[in-house]
């Protein structure tokens, strides 16, 4: 397995015309703004897209992006385990936008979907508050719910993974429609 390389935003910007860019965020996050020319293949669909991504590497380098770089690093590891070399964008689309580079938004995007990190913060906060409230009103044992979320957040930080994000990514508003993913894979094949 190879270690994924990372490109800084200025390096990626100068090479946009020669890169196949794969955005591994949820469709809602992608619709909120993505690198020019990026194709949306959510992280949990990477396995399905392996043959098409492998074919894309025959035509040039692949750059994998996400919001901050964590999911794209995971995607690059999956690709490397399958013999596909890809780079990740350091800092993700957050760094891209912070450096003043343009983000594209599909014209068909009618509603803004929160980023995954924001969805996780809301869900964790609601569950912690619920656990504390139930602990005060019903039984103190319900405070263990809050403790469990706290332990999960610590584990998430130490391992740079997020089980809650993986679960939230399966919600309907975070899932690609089958036709959208099929169209994306067809576009990847035809590049």
N, C-alpha and C positions, 0 to 999 in steps of 0.2 A: 504494500500500500504506500502511495506517495503522499507527501505532505502537501496540502493545497497551497498554492501561491495566492498572494493578495495583491490587488492593484489599488493604489491610491486614486482618489477621484480625478486628479489631473491626468494621471496615466490612462485611466479608462476613457476620459473625455477625448483624448487625442486619438484613441483607437476605436471609438464607437463604430465607425464605418466598416471595420474589419472583424468585429466581435459578434458572436451570437450570444445575445443576452437573455438569460433565463431568470425570471423573477419568481422566487419560491414562496412568496407570501400568499395569503388568502386572496380570492378574487375581489373581495371588498377592499382590502388594503391596496391591491394593485390598481383598482379603479380610482382610489384616492390620489394617485400620482405615482408614475413609474418612469424609469429611464427611457429615453427615446429608443424605439425599436425593440423594447423588451417584450418577451413572450411570457405569459403567465402559466407556469406549471407548479402548482402548490407542492410543498415539500412532501406531503403524503402521497403524491402522485408520481414522484420521481421514478420509482421502480417501473411503473407502466411506460414511462417515456424513455427508458434507457436505450432502446434500439434507435430511436429518432435522435437522441442526444449524441449517441455514438456516431451516427451518420453525419451530424453537424460538425463534429470534430475533424472529419475528413476534409471539410471545406475551410476550416479556420479554428481559432481559439474560442473557447466558451467562457463567458463571465457569468457567474451566479450571484444574484443580489437578493437581499431581503431588507428589512427595516433597519437593522443595526449591524448585521454581520453574523449573528449566531446561527440562524437557520441556514444561511448560505454556506457557512463552514460545515454544518452537518450534511448538507446536500453534496458538497465537494467530497466529503469523506465517503458517502455512499457511492458517488461516481467513481472515486479512486478505487474502492473495493471491487468495482466492476470494470476496471481497466480504462477508465475515461478520465483524462486530465482536464481539469477546469480550475479557474481562478475565482476568487471571491472579491467583492468590492469592500475595501476597508471602511467600516462605519456604515455601510449600506446606504439606502436612499436618504436616510437622515443626514449623513455626512455630505452626500451629493447635493441636497437642497441647501444645507448650511454653507457650502462653498459657492452658492449662487448659481448652480447649474439648473437648467430647466427640467421640470417634471412634466410628462405628458399625462393627460387624463382622457379616457375614452369619452366621446361625445354622448354615448348612450348611457353613461353613468348618471342616473337620476337622483340617487341618494348617496350621502356620504356614509361609509361604514367605518366605525372606529378601528384603529390599528389594534393588532393582537395584544400588544403590551397594555394598552388602555383597557381592553376587554378583561384581561387578567387582573389588573388592579381593581376594577369595579367588582368583579366576581369575588376576588379574595376579600375585599373590604366588606361586601355584603354578608359573606359567610361568617367572617369574624364578628361583625356586629350582631348577626343573628345568634351565633353561639353565645356571645356575652349576654344578650337580652334573654335568651332561653335559660341561661345559667342563673340569672337573677330572678326570673319570674317562675320558672317551672322547677328546675333542679340544677344544683351546681355542677353536676356531671356534664351538662351541655357545654360547659366552658372548654371541655376537651376538644370540641369542634374547632374552636379558635386556636387552641394549642396545635392541633393537627395542621391547620393552614399555615401557622407560623413555622412549624418544622418543615413543611413543604417548600415554603419560600426560602428558607435557609439552604435546603438541599438543592433547590433550583439555582441559587446563586453560586454554590460551591461546584456544581457539575455543569453549569452553563446550559442546562436543559430546563424544560418547563412542561411538566405533565398536564397542568391545567390548560396551557395553550394547546397542547395536543388534543385535549378533550373539546375545548371551545372551537377548534378548527373543524370539528365534525358537525357543528351546528349548520343548519340549512343556509343561513346568510353568509357563512364563510366557505361554502362548498362551491366548486365550479359546476355548472350544469354540464352534463355529459356531452352535449353538442358543442359547448364552448371549448372544452378540453380537446375534443376530437378536431375541432377547427384549428386550435393552437398547434396540435401535433402535426396536422397536415401542413400548416404554415412552416413549421420547423423543417419538415421533410423537403419542402419546396424552396427553401432558401438557397 
